[in-house]
Every structure is written in C-alpha cells, then in structure tokens.
Amino acid sequence: MSDAHADTAFRAQLRHLRKYVVLAALAWTLSFAGLSLWLLDHFRTMTLDLAYQEAQANFNKDQAFRFWGTLHSGVYVPVSDLVQPNPYLAHLPERDITTPSGQELTLMNPAYMLRHLNEQFGDLFGVRGNITSLQPLRPENAPDPWEEEALQAFREGAEERLEVADIDEEPHLRYMAPMRVERGCLECHAHQGYEVGDIRGGVSVAVPLDDYREREAETATVTLAALSGVWLLGLAGLSAGARRLSRDVRAQHAAAQQIRELNTGLERRVEQRTAELDEARRQAEDANRAKSVFLASMSHELRTPLNAILGFSRLAARGSNLTGEQRDHLGLVERNGDHLLSLINDVLDMARIESGRLTMEPVTLDLPQTLEDVVATLGARAREKNLTLTLDTDPELPRFIRSDARKLRQILINLVGNAIKYTETGGVELRAETREDPAGERRLQLGVEDTGPGIPPEQQESIFEPFVQGGAAGTTEGTGLGLSITRQFAELLGGSVDVSSAPGQGSRFSVDLPLEAADDTADTPAPAARRVLGLAPGQPAWRILVADDSESNRILLQRQLEEAGFDVRLAADGEEAVEVYREWQPHFVWMDMRMPRMDGYQATRAIREAPGGQDTVVVALTASASLAQAREIREAGCADLISKPYSDNDIFGTLERHLGVEFRYADAETDTPTPADDAPAPETLAAQLRPLSPERREALARAVRSGDLQGMNEWVATLHEEEPECARVIHKAAEAFRYEDLLKALGENRT
C-alpha cells in the first residue's frame, strides 16, 4: 500500500471511529429515553392501581357495613336534629318506638345508615362515597351522568366501572360497583318490585389522587435522576473509549508507516523473487502440459497399433488349421502385447500421479471374484516358472465391497506379478482377510508372500520410489514404476502398503485398506463372457458403422463384427462417417474420437442433429481418455466409451447392453464351436467357386496369394450382391485364415 493510500485509509478510519462513537452515544441516549418513558408510564399505572385498591377497600367496607345492617334488619337510634325518622320507611309499623324510659328511637335501614356515614364522615378521611339507584326513594340519591351510565352498564352485566375525573377541581379516581338485592333488603324495598338478585343500585367511591401523584412525582424524580447519572457515566465512558481508540489508531498508523518504510526494499526483493517463481511455475506448468499432451499423443499412437496387434493375434489364434507352433507364436505375440500395454499404463498412471489428476472411482465389486481373476490371470506366468500360486481368503470376507475396482486390481497384479518375477523356486501366496482397527472400523488386509531371495533392509524403502528396481541382473524387465504406483493407489484408496523381508527368507507385502461392505450388486462386473460365434436366431439385420482413421483397426473391427453376422460399413474420418450415416441410417456407430478433417466429437454431434440421430447408439473408441475427456465424450452425445486396446467381450458386451443383441456362444468348457459352425470344407469351397467367371476367380487368387485383406473384403462385398451364399462361404474361410484351402479350391497351390 502506498503512503497516499495509507493516509487516506487512516483518515477514513478516524471518520468511521467518530461516526461509530456518535451512533453509540445516540443508541445509548435512545435506550435511556425509552427506559425513562417506560418507567414514567409504569409509575402512573402503579398510582392508579394503588388508588383502585383503596377504592375497592372502601367499597368492600361499605358493603360489609350494609350486609351487617341487613342481617339485623337495621338499627334503632335516638331521634335528634341529625337523625330524623326516615319518611321513606313510613310504611313500616315499627319505624318509631319509645323505650320504657321515654326515649324516642327511629329505625335506620342499611342504605340510610350508609348515606349518613358518607355525608358526615366523607370529608374527614378524604374518600367520598355515594349510594344511588336508577329508582331512588330519596331524590337527593339520584345518580349523576357518570353514575347513571355505570348503572346502565351493570344491568348489561358489567361488574365495575372506573374513571379519573375532577371533583371540586381536584383529581379523583371514581369507582363504582353494583348493589344486589338480598333477602333482608325486601323488608324495606319489596314495595318497589325488587326481587332477590336484582341490581337495586350501586355504591360509588371517589378517591383523591393528589397524594398519590405527589408520591409518584417524587419516585419519578429520584429514578430519573439516577438514570441520568448512569446515562452521563455511559457518555463519559464512550468519550474516554473513543479518545483511547483514536490514540491507538494514530499509533497503529505511525507504526504501519514505519514498517512500510522499513519494508520498501524487502518488498522490491520479494516482488523480484515472486516474478522469478512465477516464471519458474509457468515454465513448469508449460512443461507439465507439454508432457501431458505428449503422453496422451503417445498413448494414442501406441495403443492404436497395439489394438490391431492384440486383436488380429486373437483373431488368428481362433483359426482351425493352425499348427501347435503357430498357436505358440501367436500366444507369444499376445502376451508381449499385453506386457507392452501394462508398461504404457504404468507410465500414464505415474504421469497422472505427478500431475495430481488421479482420482478415485468407487464401484461395487465382487471381492472374491476379483482375487480369483488376478490369480487366474497370473497363473500361466507362475506355471511357466514351475511356481505355485495359491489364494487364501478369510471366510468372513464380504463378497461385495465399495472400492475402485481398477486400482484395487492393479495393486494386486503389481504385487503378485513382482513376486512371481523375483521368485525362482517355491511359490507365491495371496491372502485376504478382515480385521478391526482400534476405532472399531473394519479393514481389508491383503498380503502377498513369496519364497524369493528377499530384500535387504537398506532397499526396503527405496523400492517404492519411481524407476527403482530390485533383484539380480536378468530380472529387471519393466519400468520400475509398479511398486510406486501401488503405494500411490493404496494411499488414494485410504490405505497403506508395507513390506517385511530378510535376505534369503522371501518377502511379504501387506496392503491395509478401508473395508466398506455393499449389498447392491448393480454395478458389479459381469462374469467373463464366452467366445461369440454369431447372432442368435431371430435377430434383425443389424447395421453397424465403424469410423476409425486407422485402416488396421477398421478391418479388425469389421472382421469381428461380420464374423458374428452384422452388416458393417466403414468410414476413415468424421466427414465420411456423417455421409455414410445419412445414406445408410445404421443402428449403431463405433466412433474413433481422434480423426482427420472432422474428429469424433464433431461427427457425433452432427449425427445427433441429423434426422433419426437421437435413436442411433454412438459409442466412442479412444486410445487416450482421461476423466475430463470422458465427460466431454459423453457431452458430445456418446452413450458409452471403450478404450483401446479392447477385447471381444468389450465389443459384444457393449452391443448387448445398448442394442439388446442376442448371441450364440462357444462351449463354456472347450471354447470351441459346434461342428455346424466350423469353416466350410475344401469340397464346399470348390463347389461354390466353380461357377464363377475366370476373372473373378483370378482376382480372389491374387488377393489370397498377396495376403491383401482389404482386397479380399472388397471381393466378397462385390460378390455378395450377386451370390450372397457364395460370398458368405468365402468370407467365412477367409476369416478362419484358410488361405491354403482357398487356393486349392481355386486350383492353385502356394509355393
């Protein structure tokens, strides 16, 4: 940050500080103002409540006095100037009596007594009372407007009425409650038509409020004074805190200024070093991208011909006229091709590990089947060296687990393959068992133990480094990446790999992995399929388009598909594939993704946009597909992805999944076709070829003598339009590599 920016930020910080202090003071003041208003209202409510309680107490006293008088049917008192006979009780024969001593007494009923009390002593205690009614016997007892309104409310069910009003210019709390007729009241008021329970009137009480309000004012004054003191203390604290913060901000600004001045030179050095590191990082990233592009390109260039080598070797090995030596030679070709494929995979896996692009792809897999497949795959290699290869599994081992099937299989193949490679006598054992770790979690323990020469202690850690190989001379075939990849895969799966060994005592490699049992078997690998002989009866005429820029791969896939009974057409690039699709409307398209002119991505999109393209299944064929490329391939419209080199099971299994094709298979035990499926006998070939013209026979002979596969395919395709049965027989013989029989049928012998 420059000095100008720092000064601007410092001034802005001070402005913000002042703004926050003002806002805090305002919030503090508003809080106390609100509290003060609430307290004043609370005090006012308390004042009225106290006055109300006093009014109720006086009313209850009057009621008690009235009830007592009613209970005794009134009292007799001497007649005086203040107490005169009640004219409204004249209807009572015993209103006035004379005592034996000559004293004159008059009857006072409860209402008369209560009126005398209120009139004579109301001013003495300050609380005024009045007994009234809507039908008063005495006119002076008539209600005022407020009392009349209250009496009407009592008739409608009200229990009491309250009002603050001025009486003689002084504030009073007026309270009134109804008087109900008791049985004793009927002696004096029955002639008015009242019955027990009727509301005869009411008693009103007026409590002066001046004393209450004086006490309220005193309490409010003291409370507000205390609150004002607290408010002022708070403002003083805010002011002091603001000054302290301002000093701290200024000190911080000064210190920051000093640090900037001290670090100016250091920043320049850091910038220079950062630029150098950025350049080095850019160069490293460029080199890494170049390496990735190179590896992807090399993977494609190596896998494409390797696909043809492995495919044609397997195809040739199925010929019925091969000698034992020829079959051995083809087996060597296939095994060395598989070895080359494993080397390519090792290099690519290590490249992904170094670039951080390696990810886990968990699926549900059949663990015992995976272990057995590994032993079966490497069993031939062990038998070649006269070694035993055994599998020992824990009975408690779950059948289905969740893990990365490819990486788990590669771990096992690397460890078992290494053990076989370095062991000369004895054997190799693969063990699998379960255990619980201290946290109670189940773990999978895999162990590979051999009777080889052992590993010296000083080499036991270095063997997990890339390109490091152990063993004596003559046992160092491979890349030296297997154990390094094994450790990386195990760590990616959440586990580890360890080795224990001693020279002359063999070695044991232990793999510890998390064990997640699974019930769902929906995505478990299907069991190995038998060799496909052809389409099952009743299948439609399936049309399949093969788009690949490699002629050998096109011919290989064409041979495999036509041998099974599919109708196949070929395209050498994307543009040709789109043209053939529009003309022929195939059911299925095998699409190579790297082709000239128009690649597989563009061609797939064009097919999807063509009429009927959404109903056609397009499956990608690629020799280099990362996870990101796999997503792009699916986004382009491909329903699936097959990596080169592929197996027959990959091809026919994909067709079965996506088209629902049904096949005929070879016998499960011997993997051989029934006699009806053998290539045609020489006599049959001669009979089919005899009617053909000499030119057509000579064209076939030239193609057979030169081994021109493309020429033979074109010859069969041309003949198919005129003589489909003859074309089928010749095609079947060519597929079985029965070139000698073809030449004999044509009247020639190869020399």
Stockholm file with secondary structure:
# STOCKHOLM 1.0

chainA/1-751         MSDAHADTAFRAQLRHLRKYVVLAALAWTLSFAGLSLWLLDHFRTMTLDLAYQEAQANFNKDQAFRFWGTLHSGVYVPVSDLVQPNPYLAHLPERDITTPSGQELTLMNPAYMLRHLNEQFGDLFGVRGNITSLQPLRPENAPDPWEEEALQAFREGAEERLEVADIDEEPHLRYMAPMRVERGCLECHAHQGYEVGDIRGGVSVAVPLDDYREREAETATVTLAALSGVWLLGLAGLSAGARRLSRDVRAQHAAAQQIRELNTGLERRVEQRTAELDEARRQAEDANRAKSVFLASMSHELRTPLNAILGFSRLAARGSNLTGEQRDHLGLVERNGDHLLSLINDVLDMARIESGRLTMEPVTLDLPQTLEDVVATLGARAREKNLTLTLDTDPELPRFIRSDARKLRQILINLVGNAIKYTETGGVELRAETREDPAGERRLQLGVEDTGPGIPPEQQESIFEPFVQGGAAGTTEGTGLGLSITRQFAELLGGSVDVSSAPGQGSRFSVDLPLEAADDTADTPAPAARRVLGLAPGQPAWRILVADDSESNRILLQRQLEEAGFDVRLAADGEEAVEVYREWQPHFVWMDMRMPRMDGYQATRAIREAPGGQDTVVVALTASASLAQAREIREAGCADLISKPYSDNDIFGTLERHLGVEFRYADAETDTPTPADDAPAPETLAAQLRPLSPERREALARAVRSGDLQGMNEWVATLHEEEPECARVIHKAAEAFRYEDLLKALGENRT
#=GR chainA/1-751 SS CCHHHHHHHHHHHHHHHHHHHHHHHHHHHHHHHHHHHHHHHHHHHHHHHHHHHHHHHHHHHHHHHHHHHHHTTCEEEECCSSCCCCGGGTTSTTSEEECTTCCEEEEECHHHHHHHHHHHHHHHHSCEEEEECSSCSSGGGCCCHHHHHHHHHHHTTCCCEEEEEEETTEEEEEEEEEEECCGGGHHHHGGGTCCTTCEEEEEEEEEECHHHHHHHHHHHHHHHHHHHHHHHHHHHHHHHHHHHHHHHHHHHHHHHHHHHHHHHHHHHHHHHHHHHHHHHHHHHHHHHHHHHHHHHHHHHHHHHHHHHHHHHHHHHHTCTTCCHHHHHHHHHHHHHHHHHHHHHHHHHHHHHHHHTCCCCCCEEEEHHHHHHHHHHHHHHHHHHTTCEEEEEECTTCCSEEEECHHHHHHHHHHHHHHHHHHCCSSEEEEEEEEEECTTSCEEEEEEEEECSCCCCGGGTTGGGSTTCCCSSTTCCCSCSCHHHHHHHHHHHTTCEEEEEECTTSCEEEEEEEECCBCCCCTTSCCCCCCCEEEECTTCCCCEEEEECSCHHHHHHHHHHHHHHTCEEEEESSHHHHHHHHHHHCCSEEEEESCCSSSCHHHHHHHHHHSTTGGGSEEEEEESCCCHHHHHHHHHHTCSEEEESSCCHHHHHHHHHHHHCCCEEECCTTTCCCCGGGSCCCHHHHHHHHTTSCHHHHHHHHHHHHHTCHHHHHHHHHHHHTTCHHHHHHHHHHHHTTCHHHHHHHTTCCCC
#=GC SS_cons         CCHHHHHHHHHHHHHHHHHHHHHHHHHHHHHHHHHHHHHHHHHHHHHHHHHHHHHHHHHHHHHHHHHHHHHTTCEEEECCSSCCCCGGGTTSTTSEEECTTCCEEEEECHHHHHHHHHHHHHHHHSCEEEEECSSCSSGGGCCCHHHHHHHHHHHTTCCCEEEEEEETTEEEEEEEEEEECCGGGHHHHGGGTCCTTCEEEEEEEEEECHHHHHHHHHHHHHHHHHHHHHHHHHHHHHHHHHHHHHHHHHHHHHHHHHHHHHHHHHHHHHHHHHHHHHHHHHHHHHHHHHHHHHHHHHHHHHHHHHHHHHHHHHHHHTCTTCCHHHHHHHHHHHHHHHHHHHHHHHHHHHHHHHHTCCCCCCEEEEHHHHHHHHHHHHHHHHHHTTCEEEEEECTTCCSEEEECHHHHHHHHHHHHHHHHHHCCSSEEEEEEEEEECTTSCEEEEEEEEECSCCCCGGGTTGGGSTTCCCSSTTCCCSCSCHHHHHHHHHHHTTCEEEEEECTTSCEEEEEEEECCBCCCCTTSCCCCCCCEEEECTTCCCCEEEEECSCHHHHHHHHHHHHHHTCEEEEESSHHHHHHHHHHHCCSEEEEESCCSSSCHHHHHHHHHHSTTGGGSEEEEEESCCCHHHHHHHHHHTCSEEEESSCCHHHHHHHHHHHHCCCEEECCTTTCCCCGGGSCCCHHHHHHHHTTSCHHHHHHHHHHHHHTCHHHHHHHHHHHHTTCHHHHHHHHHHHHTTCHHHHHHHTTCCCC
//
